[in-house]
Amino acid sequence: MLKLFCKFCGLYLDMAVSWYDAELIGQKVEATGINRFWFQIKSDVPLSYDPGQFFTLDLPIGEKRIDRWRSYTIANQFDGSNIVEFIISYKKNGLASEYFFNEINKGDTVKLKGPEGTFVLPKAKDQRIVMLAAGTGIAPFRAMLQELSSQGHSYPSIDLYFGTKTEKTILYLEELEDWAHFVERLTIHVCFSRESKIPKTKSKLNYHLGYIHPVYLSQQKAASKNTQYLICGWSAMIDESVAHLMNTMKVSREQIRYELFG
């Protein structure tokens, strides 16, 4: 997931000073135009991070820093292995996209720094959590749900609303199915923007037609002071989500946190 600027704090989050070599150890097509990439960070000690944080990569795609540096949310929980996963979508003629999809090879090394970012799970365990994701914006929530699945949680409830185009573009489908079965007090909604029919397969996932906004508005009808709304997606999706939450549901701005990509 590409993230150049944090609109939430109004700052470029560029504070780390240590750079590490990171070797590409594998990649996999997750959906058309969306690939998963695994990097091994070369560090003598585990480089720990919280689910939802990101690393900045210095890619060999230009001379100036603004051309070379790209920040990607980590799509897996920290497990001590120094292996990190990024899920990246292809953008035609994008410098980073062309590098990742057409140039980089297994064994290639890039520079990496971090982790950085404050888009993490609430520390207050009495908070209900509502996650709104679109496309590769699922990345931070995937890392969060991995951790909650392995360690358990005491949040009153967790609701994930995931917007995607079609059944074939559901990212991390098998994991979503597992979490829907085994993570306590978790409900997952998948919203299709380009399907005409609900999939007939048996599933613990809740399928809906259309964009995610009408779905979470119908499900989350009233604002609650003990609810945190976490949003990750492109700019228009975030703007629309924040407007709906604040204007329609009367959610306080302090209850909304978001992470922009693209």
GULOVO-984164 format. One record per residue (C-alpha): residue number from 1; residue in one letter; x, y, z. Coordinates in nm, 2 decimals. Layout:
k / r / east / north / up
NUM / A / X / Y / Z
...
END
This chain:
k / r / east / north / up
1 / M / 0.00 / 0.00 / 0.00
2 / L / 0.16 / 0.33 / -0.11
3 / K / 0.14 / 0.62 / 0.14
4 / L / 0.33 / 0.94 / 0.07
5 / F / 0.16 / 1.18 / 0.31
6 / C / -0.03 / 1.15 / 0.64
7 / K / -0.34 / 1.38 / 0.61
8 / F / -0.43 / 1.29 / 0.97
9 / C / -0.14 / 1.48 / 1.12
10 / G / -0.05 / 1.70 / 0.82
11 / L / 0.31 / 1.59 / 0.82
12 / Y / 0.55 / 1.38 / 0.61
13 / L / 0.64 / 1.11 / 0.86
14 / D / 1.01 / 1.09 / 0.79
15 / M / 1.18 / 1.06 / 1.12
16 / A / 1.38 / 0.74 / 1.12
17 / V / 1.76 / 0.77 / 1.08
18 / S / 1.87 / 0.40 / 1.04
19 / W / 1.86 / 0.24 / 0.70
20 / Y / 1.87 / -0.14 / 0.65
21 / D / 1.92 / -0.36 / 0.35
22 / A / 1.61 / -0.56 / 0.26
23 / E / 1.63 / -0.86 / 0.02
24 / L / 1.33 / -0.96 / -0.19
25 / I / 1.28 / -1.33 / -0.10
26 / G / 0.95 / -1.39 / -0.28
27 / Q / 0.65 / -1.25 / -0.45
28 / K / 0.30 / -1.38 / -0.55
29 / V / 0.01 / -1.26 / -0.76
30 / E / -0.28 / -1.21 / -0.52
31 / A / -0.53 / -1.07 / -0.78
32 / T / -0.50 / -0.91 / -1.12
33 / G / -0.27 / -0.61 / -1.09
34 / I / -0.21 / -0.68 / -0.72
35 / N / 0.10 / -0.86 / -0.59
36 / R / 0.24 / -0.96 / -0.25
37 / F / 0.61 / -0.90 / -0.19
38 / W / 0.82 / -1.05 / 0.09
39 / F / 1.14 / -0.89 / 0.21
40 / Q / 1.40 / -1.01 / 0.45
41 / I / 1.55 / -0.72 / 0.65
42 / K / 1.92 / -0.76 / 0.71
43 / S / 1.95 / -0.67 / 1.08
44 / D / 2.13 / -0.85 / 1.36
45 / V / 1.84 / -0.79 / 1.59
46 / P / 1.46 / -0.82 / 1.52
47 / L / 1.32 / -0.49 / 1.39
48 / S / 0.99 / -0.49 / 1.58
49 / Y / 0.68 / -0.30 / 1.48
50 / D / 0.32 / -0.26 / 1.56
51 / P / 0.04 / -0.38 / 1.32
52 / G / -0.05 / -0.08 / 1.11
53 / Q / 0.29 / 0.08 / 1.09
54 / F / 0.49 / 0.13 / 0.76
55 / F / 0.84 / 0.12 / 0.62
56 / T / 0.99 / 0.36 / 0.37
57 / L / 1.19 / 0.21 / 0.08
58 / D / 1.46 / 0.38 / -0.12
59 / L / 1.41 / 0.23 / -0.47
60 / P / 1.65 / 0.26 / -0.77
61 / I / 1.40 / 0.45 / -0.98
62 / G / 1.53 / 0.81 / -0.99
63 / E / 1.79 / 1.06 / -0.87
64 / K / 1.59 / 1.27 / -0.64
65 / R / 1.45 / 1.15 / -0.30
66 / I / 1.09 / 1.24 / -0.40
67 / D / 1.12 / 1.00 / -0.70
68 / R / 1.29 / 0.72 / -0.51
69 / W / 1.12 / 0.70 / -0.17
70 / R / 0.80 / 0.51 / -0.13
71 / S / 0.63 / 0.41 / 0.20
72 / Y / 0.43 / 0.09 / 0.23
73 / T / 0.22 / -0.04 / 0.51
74 / I / 0.34 / -0.37 / 0.66
75 / A / 0.08 / -0.64 / 0.58
76 / N / 0.19 / -0.89 / 0.83
77 / Q / 0.23 / -0.90 / 1.21
78 / F / 0.58 / -0.89 / 1.37
79 / D / 0.70 / -1.25 / 1.44
80 / G / 1.07 / -1.19 / 1.51
81 / S / 1.18 / -1.32 / 1.17
82 / N / 1.25 / -0.98 / 1.01
83 / I / 1.04 / -1.09 / 0.71
84 / V / 0.79 / -0.82 / 0.61
85 / E / 0.52 / -0.83 / 0.35
86 / F / 0.38 / -0.56 / 0.13
87 / I / 0.08 / -0.58 / -0.09
88 / I / 0.11 / -0.35 / -0.39
89 / S / -0.12 / -0.26 / -0.67
90 / Y / 0.00 / -0.18 / -1.02
91 / K / -0.03 / 0.17 / -1.17
92 / K / 0.05 / 0.20 / -1.53
93 / N / 0.37 / 0.41 / -1.59
94 / G / 0.42 / 0.46 / -1.22
95 / L / 0.79 / 0.45 / -1.14
96 / A / 0.75 / 0.23 / -0.84
97 / S / 0.49 / 0.01 / -1.00
98 / E / 0.70 / -0.06 / -1.30
99 / Y / 0.99 / -0.14 / -1.08
100 / F / 0.80 / -0.39 / -0.86
101 / F / 0.60 / -0.56 / -1.14
102 / N / 0.85 / -0.56 / -1.42
103 / E / 1.21 / -0.51 / -1.29
104 / I / 1.28 / -0.64 / -0.94
105 / N / 1.39 / -1.00 / -0.90
106 / K / 1.43 / -1.24 / -0.62
107 / G / 1.76 / -1.17 / -0.44
108 / D / 1.76 / -0.80 / -0.52
109 / T / 1.82 / -0.56 / -0.23
110 / V / 1.67 / -0.22 / -0.16
111 / K / 1.73 / 0.02 / 0.13
112 / L / 1.46 / 0.04 / 0.40
113 / K / 1.40 / 0.25 / 0.71
114 / G / 1.14 / 0.25 / 0.99
115 / P / 0.91 / 0.14 / 1.12
116 / E / 0.70 / 0.45 / 1.15
117 / G / 0.33 / 0.55 / 1.19
118 / T / 0.06 / 0.58 / 1.45
119 / F / -0.22 / 0.40 / 1.27
120 / V / -0.24 / 0.12 / 1.52
121 / L / -0.50 / -0.06 / 1.73
122 / P / -0.65 / 0.14 / 2.02
123 / K / -0.48 / 0.08 / 2.36
124 / A / -0.81 / 0.11 / 2.54
125 / K / -0.96 / -0.24 / 2.54
126 / D / -1.31 / -0.12 / 2.61
127 / Q / -1.33 / 0.04 / 2.26
128 / R / -1.54 / -0.11 / 1.98
129 / I / -1.35 / -0.11 / 1.65
130 / V / -1.49 / -0.04 / 1.31
131 / M / -1.25 / -0.09 / 1.02
132 / L / -1.32 / 0.05 / 0.68
133 / A / -1.09 / -0.06 / 0.40
134 / A / -1.08 / -0.04 / 0.02
135 / G / -0.85 / -0.24 / -0.21
136 / T / -0.49 / -0.27 / -0.08
137 / G / -0.61 / -0.06 / 0.21
138 / I / -0.67 / -0.40 / 0.37
139 / A / -0.30 / -0.42 / 0.45
140 / P / -0.29 / -0.26 / 0.80
141 / F / -0.60 / -0.45 / 0.90
142 / R / -0.46 / -0.78 / 0.78
143 / A / -0.16 / -0.73 / 1.01
144 / M / -0.39 / -0.63 / 1.30
145 / L / -0.62 / -0.93 / 1.25
146 / Q / -0.32 / -1.16 / 1.23
147 / E / -0.21 / -1.04 / 1.57
148 / L / -0.56 / -1.05 / 1.72
149 / S / -0.61 / -1.40 / 1.59
150 / S / -0.28 / -1.53 / 1.74
151 / Q / -0.30 / -1.34 / 2.07
152 / G / -0.67 / -1.30 / 2.13
153 / H / -0.84 / -0.97 / 2.23
154 / S / -1.08 / -0.82 / 2.47
155 / Y / -1.24 / -0.55 / 2.25
156 / P / -1.62 / -0.56 / 2.28
157 / S / -1.65 / -0.60 / 1.90
158 / I / -1.46 / -0.56 / 1.58
159 / D / -1.63 / -0.49 / 1.24
160 / L / -1.44 / -0.50 / 0.92
161 / Y / -1.60 / -0.35 / 0.60
162 / F / -1.39 / -0.43 / 0.30
163 / G / -1.46 / -0.28 / -0.04
164 / T / -1.34 / -0.46 / -0.35
165 / K / -1.44 / -0.48 / -0.71
166 / T / -1.54 / -0.85 / -0.76
167 / E / -1.52 / -1.19 / -0.60
168 / K / -1.19 / -1.25 / -0.78
169 / T / -1.03 / -0.94 / -0.62
170 / I / -1.10 / -1.03 / -0.26
171 / L / -0.75 / -1.01 / -0.10
172 / Y / -0.65 / -1.26 / 0.16
173 / L / -0.98 / -1.45 / 0.11
174 / E / -0.88 / -1.77 / 0.30
175 / E / -0.75 / -1.57 / 0.60
176 / L / -1.07 / -1.36 / 0.61
177 / E / -1.27 / -1.68 / 0.62
178 / D / -1.06 / -1.82 / 0.90
179 / W / -1.08 / -1.50 / 1.10
180 / A / -1.46 / -1.49 / 1.06
181 / H / -1.47 / -1.83 / 1.21
182 / F / -1.22 / -1.81 / 1.49
183 / V / -1.17 / -1.45 / 1.60
184 / E / -1.41 / -1.37 / 1.88
185 / R / -1.66 / -1.09 / 1.83
186 / L / -1.54 / -1.02 / 1.48
187 / T / -1.78 / -0.96 / 1.19
188 / I / -1.65 / -0.92 / 0.83
189 / H / -1.85 / -0.75 / 0.55
190 / V / -1.72 / -0.77 / 0.19
191 / C / -1.88 / -0.51 / -0.05
192 / F / -1.86 / -0.56 / -0.43
193 / S / -1.86 / -0.25 / -0.64
194 / R / -1.87 / -0.44 / -0.98
195 / E / -2.07 / -0.76 / -0.91
196 / S / -2.43 / -0.81 / -1.01
197 / K / -2.50 / -1.11 / -0.79
198 / I / -2.40 / -1.22 / -0.44
199 / P / -2.16 / -1.52 / -0.45
200 / K / -2.34 / -1.85 / -0.39
201 / T / -2.06 / -2.01 / -0.20
202 / K / -2.11 / -2.09 / 0.17
203 / S / -1.92 / -1.84 / 0.38
204 / K / -1.90 / -1.68 / 0.72
205 / L / -1.83 / -1.35 / 0.54
206 / N / -2.12 / -1.12 / 0.49
207 / Y / -2.14 / -1.02 / 0.12
208 / H / -2.30 / -0.70 / -0.01
209 / L / -2.35 / -0.54 / -0.35
210 / G / -2.23 / -0.18 / -0.40
211 / Y / -1.98 / 0.04 / -0.22
212 / I / -1.91 / 0.01 / 0.14
213 / H / -2.06 / 0.34 / 0.26
214 / P / -2.43 / 0.24 / 0.24
215 / V / -2.34 / -0.09 / 0.41
216 / Y / -2.17 / 0.04 / 0.72
217 / L / -2.42 / 0.33 / 0.75
218 / S / -2.70 / 0.07 / 0.76
219 / Q / -2.51 / -0.15 / 1.00
220 / Q / -2.37 / 0.12 / 1.23
221 / K / -2.68 / 0.34 / 1.26
222 / A / -2.59 / 0.53 / 1.58
223 / A / -2.27 / 0.68 / 1.69
224 / S / -2.12 / 0.54 / 2.01
225 / K / -1.86 / 0.72 / 2.22
226 / N / -1.67 / 0.40 / 2.29
227 / T / -1.61 / 0.32 / 1.92
228 / Q / -1.30 / 0.39 / 1.72
229 / Y / -1.33 / 0.41 / 1.34
230 / L / -1.02 / 0.32 / 1.14
231 / I / -1.01 / 0.39 / 0.77
232 / C / -0.76 / 0.30 / 0.50
233 / G / -0.80 / 0.37 / 0.13
234 / W / -0.75 / 0.63 / -0.13
235 / S / -0.82 / 1.00 / -0.08
236 / A / -1.18 / 1.01 / -0.22
237 / M / -1.28 / 0.70 / -0.02
238 / I / -1.14 / 0.84 / 0.31
239 / D / -1.30 / 1.19 / 0.25
240 / E / -1.64 / 1.03 / 0.18
241 / S / -1.61 / 0.80 / 0.48
242 / V / -1.52 / 1.08 / 0.72
243 / A / -1.81 / 1.29 / 0.58
244 / H / -2.06 / 1.01 / 0.63
245 / L / -1.94 / 0.93 / 0.98
246 / M / -1.94 / 1.29 / 1.10
247 / N / -2.24 / 1.43 / 0.92
248 / T / -2.48 / 1.13 / 0.90
249 / M / -2.38 / 0.94 / 1.21
250 / K / -2.26 / 1.24 / 1.41
251 / V / -1.94 / 1.07 / 1.51
252 / S / -1.68 / 1.29 / 1.68
253 / R / -1.37 / 1.37 / 1.48
254 / E / -1.16 / 1.24 / 1.77
255 / Q / -1.31 / 0.89 / 1.71
256 / I / -1.19 / 0.87 / 1.35
257 / R / -0.84 / 0.78 / 1.24
258 / Y / -0.73 / 0.72 / 0.88
259 / E / -0.44 / 0.62 / 0.66
260 / L / -0.41 / 0.74 / 0.31
261 / F / -0.25 / 0.56 / 0.02
262 / G / -0.22 / 0.65 / -0.35
END
